[in-house]
Amino acid sequence: MTIQIFNSLKREKEPFVPIEEGKVKMYVCGPTVYNYIHIGNARPVIVYDTVRKYLQYRGYDVTFVSNFTDVDDKIIKAANELGEDVSELTDRFIKAYYADVEALGCTKADSHPRVTEHMDEIIDFIKVLVEKGYAYESQGDVYYRTRKFEGYGKLSHQSVDDLKVGARIERGEKKEDALDFALWKAAKPGEIFWESPWGQGRPGWHIECSVMAREILGDTIDIHAGGQDLTFPHHENEIAQSEARTGKTFARYWMHNGYINIDNEKMSKSLGNFVLVNDIRKQINPQVLRFFMLSVHYRNPINYSQELVEQAEAGLDRIRTSYENVLHRLNTTADLGDQHDIWLHKIQEVKQQFETAMDDDFNTANGIAALFELSKLANTYLLEKQTSEEVLNQFISVLDLLTAVLGITLSKEQEVLDEEIDALIEERNQARKDRNFARADEIRDQLKEMNIILEDTAQGIRWKRG
């Protein structure tokens, strides 16, 4: 069966046909790094990491790119408030981002470009838009002529006339039209800046993704993804910029995940229900948070509550307990039983259910339902008086295979909580200070057995899972 993707551009499911057979070019909008990520940020990271994993499971060679916005108004404001250099602030929160998403079972992107590393390309891109008449300079700022791009509004399914009703020119902006948006912003006194043909300044938010996607993946990409809140204006503006620049389709498939509510209320700082991943993963197992996020189809809204998280934890434990019971039987059984083919066929049927669910617009909720079915089937099989090593191994193999697609680890032996690792590293550091090198080496060996790799850096000890 061909994978079906709900394409936001057409508002319907379409068969997935990549530009180049067997290869996928995928770009996901990443975080603005001025704080720890919250669970709303975590949802697209988990969702599109799972999409990537499933595409790889289906045999595609996926090039996955997700950017860091490391200069914008919020970053400059935060750096000023903290008395910190912009680059120091962003470096710190990029490291924090990596720690959070790794704990959530996410694989690093093939490329994590930063805006500040692509300033020359951004300036060149804007210059071409100006030369083509799609952009204009106004007292050090550069704006995009929205009305000049005929397809504007095709992603958000809005007409230019409808958009005009809510458009306005903010104080200090010198635009030809209220709908025009900034490609380059003149620097204010004391702000970080780069030299450009229009004077000292920095890029607008929308231009960065157009430039970095094109630089790394080419003029046209297969999948562009992000949160539902990015549909307009961010992704709409990306299309306008990119397609005006190249004359080609920017992205063939657009994917957008739904919002997160907290206890049935919209998450916001003003309501005091703003949940940071860095905080929540100290309270609950990050694997449970991932399982919870995937228990709802990515396009649907999801409600975060203690009760629902506990339900997700209980569900994950059911699957893990079944897995552990099969492992235990495997270590204590001989190759007995004479109905191998029947059970092997049943396992393959459930595996097919999982694939059918995931082929249908990456329906992880139904994929998890298939895992519960497989777990139930394993429990039933374990009631047999005689079991087969071949069947038991097949249960383990398929459970490992399918949960890996979802980024879930089943073996409790492989699962090590971050706080346990941090505590051991802290103890090792103290042992080294006390010149108790025998204990320090002992802890290092213990961490190695736990598949934790230590790295000595200029910023101190860092760790990663092997």
N, C-alpha and C positions, 0 to 999 in steps of 0.2 A: 504493500500500500504506500502511496506517495504521502509525504508529510503535508498536511494542510495548515496554513498560517492565516490567522485573521489579519488582514492588511488594513490598517487604519486609513490608508489613503483611499481605499475603495469601500471600506466598511463592510467587508465580506471575507469569507474564507476563500483562499486560493491555493491551488497546488504549488508547492515550493519547487521552483526550477531555478537553480543558481546560474549566474552568468557563465561560469566555467564549470563543466561537469566534474563533480567530485570535490569541488572546493567552495568554501563559503567565506565571504568577506563581511565581517560583522562589527558595527561600531555602536557602543553604548555610552551615553552621556554620563560622565562621572561626577564626583562631588566638587563643591567649592570648599577648599580646605582652610577654614578658619576656626573650626571647632570639631569635636568628635561627631561622628555620624549618628543620626537617630534611627529608629526602627523604620521610619518612612523611607530613609535613604537605603536601608538594608534590604528592603523588599526587592527593588530592581536588581540589586547586586546578586541576590540569591536566585531570583527568577531567571535572569539571563545567563548566569553561570550554569544553571540547570539546562537551559536551552542549548547552550554551547556543548555541555556534556552529552546531551541526547543526540545532537547532530554528529558528534564524534562517534557515539555508539552506533549510529546508522552508517558510519563509514566515511563521513565527510572530513576533509582536511580544513579545519576552521582557523582562520586568522582573526583573532579577537582583540579589538582595540577599545580601551576605555580611558578617557582623559582625566587630568586634574586641572581644574581652574585655579591657578595659583596667583592671580592678580585680578581684583575687582574692588568695588566700593566696600563691600562687607569685610574683605580681608584688610584693606587699608585702615578702616575704622577700628577693627579688632587689634591690629598691630599698634596703632596709635594709643589706644586705651591701655594696652599692656606694656607700652614702652619698648616694643620689640621690633626688630627689623622684619620686613615683610617676608623675606626668604627664610629667616629663622622660624617664624610662625608657621609658614606653609610646610617646611621640612618636618617640623614637629608633628603636625597633624596628618601629613602623608604617612609617616611611620605609624601613627595611631590607627589610621585607616587600614593599613596592611595587617596590623595585629587584630583588629576587629573582624575583618572579612576572612582572614585565615581561620580564626576561631569558629566562624560560621561555615567552614568547610568549602570556601570558595577558592578557586585556582586563580593565580595572578593572570592578568591579561598578557597576551603576547607583546603588547606595547602599552605603556601608560604615559602618553605624551603630556608635557606640561606647556601651558601657554607661553611662559617666559622663554622656553627653549625654541619657539617657532615664531619669534617676532619678525624676523626678516621675511619669512614666507607670508605672514599676515599682512605686512605692509605691501608686499608685491601683489597680493590678491586684491587688496583694496584699490591699488593703483589701476589694475585692469578694469575694475568696476567703474572707476571714475572715467577712464579712457572710453569705455563703452557707453557712457552716459547714464549708467544705472546708479551712480553715486555722485555726490557733489560736496565740495568743501565749504564750510561756513564758519569763519573766524576761528580756525584751528580744529573745529570738529568736522567729521565727515559723516554724511547721512546717506542712507539708501533710499532711492526713489521707489517707494512701494508700488505706486500706481503704474509704473513703467513695466513691471513684470506681470504679464497677462494672466499667469496661473496663480496669482496670489490668493490664498484662502482655500486652495484645493485640498489641503490636508485637514484643516479644521472645519472644512465645509461651511465657510462663511463667505459672503460676498464683500467686496471692498466697500460698497455702500452701507452695508450693515455695520462694518467695522468703524466707519467714519463717525457714526452716532456717538460712540464712546471714546473717540480719540480726542486728545487735547495736547497742546504744547505747554510743557512745563516751564517754570521760570528759568531763564538762562539759556533755554534752547532756542536756536535760530534756524528753524526748519522751514522748508518750502511748503510742507504739508504736514498736518498733524499725524498722519499715518506713517511718515518716514521714521526710520529708526537708526540709531548711532552705530557706525562701523568703527569710528575712531573718536576718542574723547580727548580734548585738550587738557593738559595737566593743570591742576590747581596748585597754588603755592604749597610747597612742602610734600607733595605727593611723589611717589615713584613714577618715573617716566622713561620713554624711549624717544630717540630722535626719529623724525619722519619728514616726508616732503611737506606736511601740513603743520610742522612745528612739534614741540615736545608734547608727548601724550601717551596714551595706552589704548588697547583695543576695546571695543564694545563686547558684550558677552556673546552675542550670537555668532560673530564672525569666526571665533576660535575653532568651533567644531567643524565648520565647513572647510577650514584650512587644514586642520590636522587629519581629518578623514581623507581628504584628497591627497595629502602628502604621503600618507602611509598606505592607503588602500586603493587609490586611483580615483578617476572621475566619477565612476558609478560603483556603488557598493550593493551587496545583496540585502543585508538587513541593517536597519538603523532602529535603535530601541531606547526606551527611557520611560520615566513615569508619565502618567496621564497628564499631569500638570505641565509637562513640557510641550504638549501638542501645539499650543498657541501661547505666546508668540514664538518661542524658541525654535521649535522644529519647522514651523511655517517659514520663519525667517531664514533658516538654514537652506531650505529648498530654494527660496527666492535668490539668495546670494550665489549658491553653488550652480544652479541651472543657468543663471544669467552669465556667470563666469565661463562655463564650459559649453553651454548649449546642449548638454546631455542630461538624462535622468540622473538625479543625485542618488536616490535609494529606491530599490524596487519593492521592498517590503518594509512597512513601518509597524513596529510593535509598541504597545503602551500598556503598562500594568496599572491596576486600580489603586485607589487610595487606601490608607490605613486610618481607622478610627480607634480611639482609646475609650473603652467602656461606653461604646455607642456615641461618643462625641468626637468631633474633629480634633486632631492633635494640634495644639498650639501652645506657645510659651505663655500667652495671656491666661489660658485656662489652667496652667500649671500641670499639664499632663504630657509634657515633653519628655519622651523616654529615650535616653542615649544607649546605644549598644554597649558602650564601654561599661556602663553601670549595670545593665540588665544581664550581661553575661557573667557577672559576678554573683548573681542571684539564682540564675537558672542555667542549666547546661546549654551551651550554644547550639548543640545538635537538636535539642528540643525546639529552640526558636526557629531553626531552619525547617524542621519537620512541620511545625505549626504554620509557617509561611506557605509551604507547599501544599498544605491540606485544603487550600481554596484555589480555584482556578485563577490564574494570574490577572485576567481582565476584570475579575469581580472585586468589589471592595472587601476588605477584611477587617474584622473587629478584634482588637487586642484586649483581652481581659485575663485576669488571673485564672478564672474558671476554665476558659477555653485553652489556655496554655497547659493547665493541669490535665485536661482531657487529651491534649496532644502528647503530653509526657506519658500518660497511661497507654495510649495507643502505640507509641514507639516502644515502650517496655514490653508490650504483648508480642511484638514482632521480634524483639531482641531475646525474650525468654524462649520463644519457639526455636530461634536460631541456636541458642546455647544448649537447649535440650537435644537438638539434632547432633550438635558437636559432641555432646556427652555420650549419646548412643553410638556414635561413630567410633568413639574410643573404646567402646566396651562390647562391640558386636563382631561376630564373624559374618562372612558373606552368606547369609541365609535367605530364605524366602524364594518363591518361584513365580511371583507375579510382577517381575521387574517392568515389563513393557507397559502394563496398565498404569502403573504409578509414574513412570517416565513420561508417558503420554499426557497424563493429567498435569504434570509440572509444566510441560511445554504449552499446554492449553492456557495456563495462567500467565506464562511468559508472553504469549501472544495477546492476551487481554491487556497486559501492561503496554505492549508496543502499540496496540490499537488506540489506547487512551492517549499515549504521548504523540502518536501520529496526528491525532485530532487536535491541532493547535496547542500541543504541549499541555494536555490536561493532567496535571500532576495530582489533582484530587482523585480522579479515577485511577491514576497510576498507583496511588497509595491504597486505594480500595483493592486493587489486584494483589498488592503485597499482603494485605490482611487475608485475602483468599488463599494465598500461597502459605502463609503462616498457619492458617486453619487446616489446610490440607496436610501440612507437616505434622501438626498435632494429632490429626486422625491417623496418619501413618504410624506414628510412634505408639499407638495403641495395639498395633499388630504384634502378635507373639513372636513372629520371626521377621526380621528386617534385613534389607540388602545394603551392603556397603555402597554399591553403585547408585542406588536410589538416594541414600543419605548424602552421598557426595554431590548428587545432582541438586538436591534441595539447597545445600550450602553454596554451590556454584552459582545457581540462579539467584538466590537471595543476595549474594555478594555482588553479582553483576547488576541487578536492577537497583539496589540501594546505592551503588556507586554512581549511577546516573543521577540520582537525586542528591548526591553529596552526603549521604548518611553512612556512618560507620556502625556496624552491628556488634562487632566483638568488643565486649567490655574490657578485654585485656588491652586492646589497642587505644582505648579512649582514656586520655589523661586530661584532667581539668587544668585550665591555665593557671589557676591560683595555686595548685599543687606544684606546678612547674616553677612558678615564681618563688614560692617558699623554699624549694630546694636550691634554686640559684642563689637566693639571698643567704641561705645557710652556707653554701659553698663560698660565697664572697667573704663572709665573716671568717670561715675556716682559713682562707688564704691570708686574711689580715692577721689572724692569730698564729700564722705560720704552721697551722695544722694541715700540712700538705697531704697527709695520708687520708684524712677525712675528705678533703677537697677532691682528691682523685677518686675516692669511693663514690662520691655524689655524682661526679662526671660519668663514671661507669654506669651508675644506676640510671642516669638520664639517657645514656646511650642505649641501654636495654629497653627503655621506654620509647625508643626511636626519636629522641629529642637531640637535635644537633646544636651545640653551643658555638657562638662566634664572638671572638674578642674584637671589638671595634673601638674607635676613638671615643665613641659616646658611651662605652661600657659594654657589658655582656648582652648579646641578643641571642634569641633562640628561635628555632623553627622545627617543624616536624619533618622527619626524613621521608 
